[in-house]
């Protein structure tokens, strides 16, 4: 998988700047166009313009949680949403998959690629 280049748009939503930067840099380095948002509200405002193919959203954030963001996005019939969490071991209803924190970057790449192709949902 090393050296492979991907394409598509990924929106990263996390209130922790180091995590946003890590994910943005990693995904951009793999060839994705990446938009980062610090809040659920910021992400929802950007979706109509950025039009992501996949959305990575943190479970716990001030204001709108990852589930709140998913609920709002469902009404618009948007891209697959992957939940990022240090707590979930299973994929909550409506999410494409779950990425456990701390991140395993090769696993992140696999789950994002599967979501880009709308493959089968990915677990932990």
DSSP file (Angstrom, degrees, kcal/mol; ACC not computed):
  #  RESIDUE AA STRUCTURE BP1 BP2  ACC     N-H-->O    O-->H-N    N-H-->O    O-->H-N    TCO  KAPPA ALPHA  PHI   PSI    X-CA   Y-CA   Z-CA
    1    1 A X    >         0   0    0      0, 0.0     3,-1.9     0, 0.0     0, 0.0   0.000 360.0 360.0 360.0 -26.0    0.0    0.0    0.0
    2    2 A X  T 3   +     0   0    0      1,-0.3     3,-0.1     3,-0.0   104,-0.0  -0.312 360.0  19.0 -59.9 137.9    3.0    2.3    0.6
    3    3 A X  T 3  S+     0   0    0      1,-0.3    -1,-0.3     0, 0.0     2,-0.1   0.287  89.9 135.5  86.2 -11.1    3.4    4.8   -2.3
    4    4 A X    <   -     0   0    0     -3,-1.9     2,-0.4     1,-0.0    -1,-0.3  -0.424  44.8-144.8 -70.5 146.3   -0.1    4.4   -3.6
    5    5 A X        -     0   0    0     -3,-0.1    26,-0.2    -2,-0.1     2,-0.2  -0.937  15.5-169.6-115.7 137.0   -1.9    7.5   -4.6
    6    6 A X        -     0   0    0     24,-4.3     2,-0.3    -2,-0.4   107,-0.0  -0.597   6.5-148.8-113.3 174.5   -5.6    8.0   -4.1
    7    7 A X        +     0   0    0     -2,-0.2     2,-0.2    25,-0.1    25,-0.2  -0.985  42.6  78.3-144.3 157.0   -8.1   10.6   -5.2
    8    8 A X  S    S-     0   0    0     23,-0.4    25,-2.9    -2,-0.3     2,-0.5  -0.693  71.5 -74.6 132.6 174.8  -11.3   12.1   -3.8
    9    9 A X  E     -a   33   0A   0     -2,-0.2    44,-2.5    23,-0.2    45,-1.6  -0.920  38.4-173.5-113.1 129.7  -12.4   14.6   -1.2
   10   10 A X  E     -ab  34  54A   0     23,-2.8    25,-2.1    -2,-0.5     2,-0.5  -0.980  10.5-155.4-123.7 130.5  -12.2   13.9    2.5
   11   11 A X  E     -ab  35  55A   0     43,-2.4    45,-3.3    -2,-0.4     2,-0.5  -0.924   9.6-159.1-104.8 127.6  -13.6   16.2    5.2
   12   12 A X  E     -ab  36  56A   0     23,-2.9    25,-2.8    -2,-0.5     2,-0.5  -0.914   7.1-172.5-107.4 126.8  -12.0   15.8    8.7
   13   13 A X  E     +ab  37  57A   0     43,-2.7    45,-2.4    -2,-0.5     2,-0.3  -0.940  25.8 132.8-125.7 109.2  -14.0   17.0   11.7
   14   14 A X        -     0   0    0     23,-2.1     6,-0.1    -2,-0.5    47,-0.1  -0.966  48.6-143.2-155.9 137.7  -12.2   17.1   15.0
   15   15 A X  S    S+     0   0    0     -2,-0.3     2,-0.7    45,-0.3    23,-0.1   0.551  82.4  86.3 -80.3  -6.8  -12.0   19.7   17.8
   16   16 A X    >>  -     0   0    0      1,-0.2     4,-2.3     2,-0.0     3,-0.7  -0.846  68.4-153.0 -98.6 112.1   -8.4   18.7   18.6
   17   17 A X  H 3> S+     0   0    0     -2,-0.7     4,-2.7     1,-0.2     5,-0.2   0.858  92.2  54.6 -53.0 -42.7   -5.9   20.6   16.3
   18   18 A X  H 3> S+     0   0    0      1,-0.2     4,-2.3     2,-0.2    -1,-0.2   0.890 111.0  46.1 -61.7 -35.6   -3.1   18.0   16.4
   19   19 A X  H <> S+     0   0    0     -3,-0.7     4,-2.7     2,-0.2     5,-0.3   0.931 112.3  50.1 -70.8 -44.7   -5.5   15.3   15.3
   20   20 A X  H  X S+     0   0    0     -4,-2.3     4,-2.8     1,-0.2     5,-0.2   0.932 113.8  46.2 -56.1 -46.4   -7.0   17.5   12.5
   21   21 A X  H  X S+     0   0    0     -4,-2.7     4,-2.8    -5,-0.2     5,-0.3   0.909 111.8  50.6 -66.0 -42.8   -3.4   18.2   11.3
   22   22 A X  H  X S+     0   0    0     -4,-2.3     4,-2.6    -5,-0.2     5,-0.2   0.947 115.7  41.8 -58.7 -49.8   -2.3   14.6   11.5
   23   23 A X  H  X S+     0   0    0     -4,-2.7     4,-2.7     2,-0.2     5,-0.3   0.911 115.1  50.2 -67.2 -42.4   -5.3   13.4    9.5
   24   24 A X  H  X S+     0   0    0     -4,-2.8     4,-2.6    -5,-0.3     5,-0.2   0.950 115.2  43.1 -59.8 -49.5   -5.1   16.3    7.0
   25   25 A X  H  X S+     0   0    0     -4,-2.8     4,-2.1    -5,-0.2    -2,-0.2   0.913 115.6  48.2 -65.6 -43.3   -1.4   15.8    6.3
   26   26 A X  H  X S+     0   0    0     -4,-2.6     4,-0.7    -5,-0.3    -2,-0.2   0.946 116.4  42.0 -62.4 -48.9   -1.6   12.0    6.1
   27   27 A X  H ><>S+     0   0    0     -4,-2.7     5,-2.1     1,-0.2     3,-0.7   0.893 114.1  51.0 -68.9 -39.7   -4.6   12.0    3.7
   28   28 A X  H ><5S+     0   0    0     -4,-2.6     3,-1.5    -5,-0.3    -1,-0.2   0.887 106.3  56.7 -62.9 -37.9   -3.3   14.8    1.6
   29   29 A X  H 3<5S+     0   0    0     -4,-2.1    -1,-0.2     1,-0.3    -2,-0.2   0.722 103.8  53.9 -65.2 -21.1    0.0   12.9    1.3
   30   30 A X  T <<5S-     0   0    0     -4,-0.7   -24,-4.3    -3,-0.7    -1,-0.3   0.435 129.2 -95.8 -92.0  -1.1   -2.0   10.0   -0.1
   31   31 A X  T < 5S+     0   0    0     -3,-1.5   -23,-0.4     1,-0.3    -3,-0.2   0.422  79.6 133.3 105.9  -0.9   -3.5   12.2   -2.8
   32   32 A X      < -     0   0    0     -5,-2.1     2,-0.5   -25,-0.2    -1,-0.3  -0.528  57.8-124.6 -80.9 149.1   -6.8   13.2   -1.3
   33   33 A X  E     -a    9   0A   0    -25,-2.9   -23,-2.8    -2,-0.2     2,-0.4  -0.846  38.7-161.9 -86.2 127.5   -8.1   16.7   -1.3
   34   34 A X  E     -a   10   0A   0     -2,-0.5     2,-0.4   -25,-0.2   -23,-0.2  -0.939  21.4-172.4-124.5 134.3   -8.8   17.4    2.4
   35   35 A X  E     -a   11   0A   0    -25,-2.1   -23,-2.9    -2,-0.4     2,-0.4  -0.979  16.3-154.6-117.0 136.4  -10.9   20.0    4.2
   36   36 A X  E     -a   12   0A   0     -2,-0.4     2,-0.4   -25,-0.2   -23,-0.2  -0.910   9.9-173.3-116.1 140.7  -10.6   20.2    8.0
   37   37 A X  E     -a   13   0A   0    -25,-2.8   -23,-2.1    -2,-0.4     3,-0.0  -0.983  19.4-155.5-131.9 142.8  -13.2   21.6   10.4
   38   38 A X  S    S+     0   0    0     -2,-0.4     2,-0.3   -25,-0.2    -1,-0.1   0.653  80.1  32.1 -89.9 -18.2  -12.9   22.2   14.2
   39   39 A X  S  > S-     0   0    0      1,-0.1     4,-2.0    22,-0.1     5,-0.1  -0.921  77.8-117.3-137.1 161.0  -16.7   21.9   14.9
   40   40 A X  H  > S+     0   0    0     22,-0.4     4,-2.6    24,-0.4     5,-0.2   0.892 116.5  52.9 -62.9 -39.4  -19.7   20.1   13.6
   41   41 A X  H  > S+     0   0    0      1,-0.2     4,-2.0     2,-0.2    -1,-0.2   0.903 108.1  49.9 -63.0 -41.7  -21.3   23.4   12.7
   42   42 A X  H  > S+     0   0    0      2,-0.2     4,-1.4     1,-0.2    -1,-0.2   0.905 111.8  49.2 -62.6 -41.8  -18.3   24.4   10.7
   43   43 A X  H  X S+     0   0    0     -4,-2.0     4,-1.7     1,-0.2     3,-0.3   0.932 109.6  50.1 -63.8 -46.8  -18.3   21.0    8.9
   44   44 A X  H  X S+     0   0    0     -4,-2.6     4,-0.6     1,-0.2    -1,-0.2   0.874 109.5  52.0 -61.9 -36.6  -22.0   21.2    8.0
   45   45 A X  H  < S+     0   0    0     -4,-2.0     4,-0.3     1,-0.2    -1,-0.2   0.834 112.5  46.3 -67.6 -31.2  -21.5   24.7    6.6
   46   46 A X  H >X S+     0   0    0     -4,-1.4     4,-3.1    -3,-0.3     3,-0.7   0.733  91.4  81.4 -84.3 -23.4  -18.7   23.5    4.4
   47   47 A X  H 3X S+     0   0    0     -4,-1.7     4,-2.6     1,-0.2     5,-0.2   0.883  87.9  52.6 -54.6 -47.2  -20.3   20.4    3.0
   48   48 A X  H 3< S+     0   0    0     -4,-0.6    -1,-0.2     1,-0.2    -2,-0.1   0.838 119.8  34.9 -62.5 -30.0  -22.4   22.0    0.3
   49   49 A X  H <4 S+     0   0    0     -3,-0.7    -2,-0.2    -4,-0.3    -1,-0.2   0.902 124.4  39.2 -87.4 -46.4  -19.3   23.8   -1.2
   50   50 A X  H  < S-     0   0    0     -4,-3.1    -3,-0.2     2,-0.0    -2,-0.2   0.844  84.8-159.9 -74.5 -34.3  -16.6   21.2   -0.6
   51   51 A X     <  -     0   0    0     -4,-2.6   -42,-0.2    -5,-0.4    -3,-0.1   0.960  15.6-152.7  51.8  64.7  -18.8   18.2   -1.5
   52   52 A X        -     0   0    0     -5,-0.2    27,-0.3     1,-0.1   -42,-0.2  -0.262  20.5-150.8 -67.5 151.9  -16.8   15.5    0.3
   53   53 A X  S    S+     0   0    0    -44,-2.5    27,-0.8     1,-0.3     2,-0.3   0.718  88.1  17.4 -87.3 -26.9  -16.7   11.9   -0.9
   54   54 A X  E     -bc  10  80A   0    -45,-1.6   -43,-2.4    25,-0.2     2,-0.4  -0.993  69.2-153.6-144.8 143.5  -16.1   10.8    2.7
   55   55 A X  E     -bc  11  81A   0     25,-2.4    27,-3.4    -2,-0.3     2,-0.5  -0.985   0.8-162.1-123.8 128.3  -16.4   12.5    6.1
   56   56 A X  E     -bc  12  82A   0    -45,-3.3   -43,-2.7    -2,-0.4     2,-0.4  -0.944  19.9-178.3-104.7 122.3  -14.4   11.6    9.2
   57   57 A X  E     -bc  13  83A   0     25,-2.8    27,-2.8    -2,-0.5   -43,-0.2  -0.979  25.6-124.7-131.0 134.5  -16.0   12.9   12.3
   58   58 A X  E     - c   0  84A   0    -45,-2.4    27,-0.2    -2,-0.4     8,-0.2  -0.424  17.2-137.1 -69.9 146.3  -15.0   12.8   16.0
   59   59 A X  S    S+     0   0    0     25,-2.3     7,-2.0     1,-0.2     2,-0.6   0.938  88.8  41.3 -70.4 -48.5  -17.6   11.3   18.3
   60   60 A X  S    S+     0   0    0     24,-0.3     2,-0.3     5,-0.2   -45,-0.3  -0.905  70.3 141.6-112.6 116.0  -17.2   13.8   21.2
   61   61 A X        -     0   0    0     -2,-0.6   -22,-0.1     2,-0.1     2,-0.1  -0.975  56.1 -92.0-142.6 153.7  -16.9   17.5   20.4
   62   62 A X  S    S+     0   0    0     -2,-0.3     2,-0.6     3,-0.0   -22,-0.4  -0.408 102.9   1.8 -62.2 144.8  -18.3   20.7   22.0
   63   63 A X  S    S+     0   0    0    -24,-0.1     2,-0.4   -23,-0.1    -2,-0.1  -0.685 131.3  30.0  80.9-118.4  -21.6   21.7   20.4
   64   64 A X  S    S-     0   0    0     -2,-0.6   -24,-0.4    -4,-0.1   -23,-0.1  -0.628  77.5-146.4 -80.5 128.2  -22.6   19.1   17.8
   65   65 A X     >  -     0   0    0     -2,-0.4     4,-2.2    -5,-0.1    -5,-0.2  -0.277  33.6 -96.9 -79.8 174.3  -21.3   15.6   18.4
   66   66 A X  H  > S+     0   0    0     -7,-2.0     4,-2.3     1,-0.2    -7,-0.1   0.876 128.2  50.9 -59.5 -37.6  -20.4   13.2   15.6
   67   67 A X  H  > S+     0   0    0     -8,-0.4     4,-2.6     2,-0.2    -1,-0.2   0.887 107.5  52.8 -68.1 -38.9  -23.9   11.6   15.8
   68   68 A X  H  > S+     0   0    0      2,-0.2     4,-2.2     1,-0.2    -2,-0.2   0.914 109.9  49.0 -60.4 -42.6  -25.5   15.1   15.6
   69   69 A X  H  X S+     0   0    0     -4,-2.2     4,-2.5     2,-0.2    -2,-0.2   0.932 110.8  49.9 -63.4 -45.9  -23.4   15.8   12.4
   70   70 A X  H  X S+     0   0    0     -4,-2.3     4,-2.6     1,-0.2    -2,-0.2   0.930 109.6  51.7 -57.9 -46.1  -24.4   12.4   10.9
   71   71 A X  H  X S+     0   0    0     -4,-2.6     4,-0.9     1,-0.2    -1,-0.2   0.907 112.1  45.8 -58.6 -43.2  -28.1   13.1   11.7
   72   72 A X  H  < S+     0   0    0     -4,-2.2     4,-0.4     1,-0.2     3,-0.3   0.885 114.0  48.8 -67.5 -38.3  -27.9   16.5   10.0
   73   73 A X  H ><>S+     0   0    0     -4,-2.5     3,-1.5     1,-0.2     5,-0.9   0.852 100.0  65.3 -71.0 -34.7  -26.0   15.1    7.0
   74   74 A X  H ><5S+     0   0    0     -4,-2.6     3,-1.3     1,-0.3    -1,-0.2   0.862  94.2  60.4 -55.6 -36.7  -28.5   12.2    6.5
   75   75 A X  T 3<5S+     0   0    0     -4,-0.9    -1,-0.3    -3,-0.3    -2,-0.2   0.777 107.7  45.6 -63.4 -25.0  -31.2   14.7    5.6
   76   76 A X  T < 5S-     0   0    0     -3,-1.5    -1,-0.3    -4,-0.4    -2,-0.2   0.413 108.1-124.3 -98.1   1.3  -29.1   15.8    2.7
   77   77 A X  T < 5 +     0   0    0     -3,-1.3    -3,-0.2    -4,-0.5    -2,-0.1   0.957  53.8 165.9  57.6  54.8  -28.2   12.3    1.5
   78   78 A X      < -     0   0    0     -5,-0.9     3,-0.1     1,-0.2   -25,-0.1  -0.007  34.4 -53.0 -94.9-165.1  -24.4   12.9    1.7
   79   79 A X        -     0   0    0    -27,-0.3    -1,-0.2     1,-0.2   -25,-0.2  -0.067  69.9 -74.6 -66.4 164.0  -21.2   11.0    1.6
   80   80 A X  E     -c   54   0A   0    -27,-0.8   -25,-2.4    35,-0.2     2,-0.5  -0.361  48.9-143.6 -59.1 141.0  -20.3    8.0    3.9
   81   81 A X  E     -c   55   0A   0     13,-0.4    15,-3.2   -27,-0.2    16,-0.7  -0.944   9.6-160.4-115.6 128.1  -19.5    9.1    7.4
   82   82 A X  E     -cd  56  97A   0    -27,-3.4   -25,-2.8    -2,-0.5     2,-0.4  -0.927  14.7-138.3-108.8 127.1  -16.8    7.4    9.5
   83   83 A X  E     -cd  57  98A   0     14,-2.5    16,-3.0    -2,-0.5     2,-0.5  -0.681   8.5-154.3 -86.3 134.3  -16.8    7.9   13.2
   84   84 A X  E     +cd  58  99A   0    -27,-2.8   -25,-2.3    -2,-0.4     2,-0.3  -0.948  32.1 149.4-107.9 124.6  -13.6    8.5   15.1
   85   85 A X  E     - d   0 100A   0     14,-2.4    16,-1.6    -2,-0.5   -27,-0.0  -0.998  50.3-150.9-156.3 147.5  -13.7    7.4   18.7
   86   86 A X  S    S+     0   0    0     -2,-0.3    14,-0.1    14,-0.3    -1,-0.1   0.382 101.9  44.6 -92.6   1.6  -11.6    6.1   21.5
   87   87 A X  S    S+     0   0    0     -3,-0.0     2,-0.2     2,-0.0    -1,-0.1   0.761  85.5  88.2-117.9 -35.8  -14.7    4.3   23.0
   88   88 A X        +     0   0    0      1,-0.2    -3,-0.1    11,-0.1     3,-0.1  -0.506  35.8 176.0 -77.9 133.9  -16.8    2.5   20.3
   89   89 A X  S    S+     0   0    0     -2,-0.2    35,-0.5    11,-0.0     2,-0.3   0.547  71.1  47.0-105.3 -15.7  -15.9   -1.0   19.4
   90   90 A X  S    S-     0   0    0     33,-0.1     2,-0.7    34,-0.1     7,-0.1  -0.816  94.6 -97.6-123.2 164.8  -18.8   -1.5   17.0
   91   91 A X        -     0   0    0     -2,-0.3     3,-0.1     5,-0.1     7,-0.1  -0.728  39.4-134.3 -85.3 114.4  -20.2    0.6   14.2
   92   92 A X    >   -     0   0    0     -2,-0.7     3,-1.9     1,-0.1    -9,-0.1  -0.335  40.7 -79.4 -65.2 151.1  -23.1    2.7   15.4
   93   93 A X  T 3  S+     0   0    0      1,-0.2    -1,-0.1     3,-0.0     3,-0.1  -0.204 116.2  20.9 -53.0 134.2  -26.1    2.7   13.1
   94   94 A X  T 3  S+     0   0    0      1,-0.3   -13,-0.4    -3,-0.1     2,-0.3   0.085  96.7 108.4  96.0 -22.2  -25.8    5.1   10.1
   95   95 A X    <   -     0   0    0     -3,-1.9    -1,-0.3     1,-0.1   -13,-0.2  -0.631  65.5-140.1 -88.1 147.5  -22.0    5.3   10.2
   96   96 A X  S    S-     0   0    0    -15,-3.2    26,-1.0    -2,-0.3     2,-0.3   0.877  75.9 -35.4 -69.9 -38.3  -19.9    3.6    7.5
   97   97 A X  E     -de  82 122A   0    -16,-0.7   -14,-2.5    24,-0.2     2,-0.4  -0.963  56.9-107.4-168.8 179.6  -17.3    2.6   10.0
   98   98 A X  E     -d   83   0A   0     24,-1.0     2,-0.5    25,-0.3   -14,-0.2  -0.989  15.0-160.7-127.8 135.0  -15.4    3.4   13.1
   99   99 A X  E     -d   84   0A   0    -16,-3.0   -14,-2.4    -2,-0.4     2,-0.3  -0.976  21.6-139.1-111.3 122.6  -11.8    4.4   13.5
  100  100 A X  E     -d   85   0A   0     -2,-0.5     2,-0.4    24,-0.3     4,-0.3  -0.593  26.3 -98.6 -83.5 140.6  -10.4    3.9   17.0
  101  101 A X  S    S+     0   0    0    -16,-1.6     2,-0.2    -2,-0.3    -1,-0.0  -0.821 104.8  54.9 -93.5 140.5   -8.2    6.4   18.6
  102  102 A X  S    S-     0   0    0     -2,-0.4     2,-0.1     0, 0.0    -2,-0.1   0.547 103.2-121.2 -71.1 154.3   -5.2    6.3   18.8
  103  103 A X        -     0   0    0     -2,-0.2     2,-0.7    -4,-0.1    -2,-0.1  -0.366  16.9-153.6 -76.9 142.0   -5.0    5.9   15.1
  104  104 A X     >  -     0   0    0     -4,-0.3     4,-2.3     1,-0.1     3,-0.4  -0.956  18.6-156.3-103.3 105.1   -3.5    3.1   13.1
  105  105 A X  H  > S+     0   0    0     -2,-0.7     4,-2.4     1,-0.3     5,-0.2   0.849  88.9  52.6 -62.0 -38.7   -2.7    5.1    9.9
  106  106 A X  H  > S+     0   0    0      1,-0.2     4,-2.0     2,-0.2    -1,-0.3   0.908 111.5  48.6 -60.9 -37.7   -2.6    2.0    7.6
  107  107 A X  H  > S+     0   0    0     -3,-0.4     4,-2.6     2,-0.2     5,-0.2   0.901 108.3  54.3 -66.6 -40.4   -6.1    1.1    8.9
  108  108 A X  H  X S+     0   0    0     -4,-2.3     4,-2.5     1,-0.2     5,-0.3   0.934 108.2  49.5 -55.7 -47.7   -7.3    4.7    8.3
  109  109 A X  H  X S+     0   0    0     -4,-2.4     4,-2.3     1,-0.2    -1,-0.2   0.901 111.5  49.3 -60.2 -41.6   -6.1    4.5    4.7
  110  110 A X  H  X S+     0   0    0     -4,-2.0     4,-2.4     2,-0.2    -2,-0.2   0.925 112.4  46.1 -63.4 -46.1   -8.0    1.2    4.3
  111  111 A X  H  X S+     0   0    0     -4,-2.6     4,-2.3     2,-0.2    -2,-0.2   0.903 113.8  48.2 -67.7 -41.4  -11.3    2.5    5.8
  112  112 A X  H  X S+     0   0    0     -4,-2.5     4,-2.4    -5,-0.2    -1,-0.2   0.926 112.3  49.4 -64.5 -43.9  -11.2    5.7    3.8
  113  113 A X  H  X S+     0   0    0     -4,-2.3     4,-1.6    -5,-0.3    -2,-0.2   0.907 111.1  49.6 -61.8 -41.2  -10.5    3.8    0.6
  114  114 A X  H  <>S+     0   0    0     -4,-2.4     5,-3.2     1,-0.2    -1,-0.2   0.911 111.5  48.9 -63.8 -41.3  -13.4    1.4    1.2
  115  115 A X  H ><5S+     0   0    0     -4,-2.3     3,-1.1     3,-0.2   -35,-0.2   0.875 106.0  57.1 -66.8 -36.6  -15.7    4.3    1.9
  116  116 A X  H 3<5S+     0   0    0     -4,-2.4    -1,-0.2     1,-0.3    -2,-0.2   0.897 114.5  38.7 -58.4 -39.9  -14.6    6.0   -1.3
  117  117 A X  T 3<5S-     0   0    0     -4,-1.6    -1,-0.3    -5,-0.2    -2,-0.2   0.378 111.3-124.0 -90.3   3.9  -15.7    2.9   -3.2
  118  118 A X  T < 5 +     0   0    0     -3,-1.1    -3,-0.2    -4,-0.2     3,-0.1   0.877  54.1 164.1  51.5  41.1  -18.7    2.5   -0.9
  119  119 A X      < -     0   0    0     -5,-3.2     2,-0.1     1,-0.2     3,-0.1   0.104  49.3 -53.0 -69.1-167.1  -17.5   -1.0   -0.1
  120  120 A X  S    S-     0   0    0      1,-0.1    -1,-0.2    -3,-0.0    -3,-0.1  -0.435  74.0 -85.1 -74.4 150.6  -18.8   -2.9    2.9
  121  121 A X        -     0   0    0     -3,-0.1     2,-0.4    -2,-0.1   -24,-0.2  -0.125  42.6-135.6 -54.9 147.3  -18.8   -1.1    6.2
  122  122 A X  B     -e   97   0A   0    -26,-1.0   -24,-1.0    -3,-0.1    -1,-0.1  -0.880  14.7-157.9-110.6 136.9  -15.6   -1.4    8.2
  123  123 A X              0   0    0     -2,-0.4   -25,-0.3   -26,-0.2   -33,-0.1   0.140 360.0 360.0 -89.7-150.3  -15.4   -2.1   11.9
  124  124 A X              0   0    0    -35,-0.5   -24,-0.3   -25,-0.1   -34,-0.1   0.474 360.0 360.0 -62.5 360.0  -12.7   -1.3   14.4
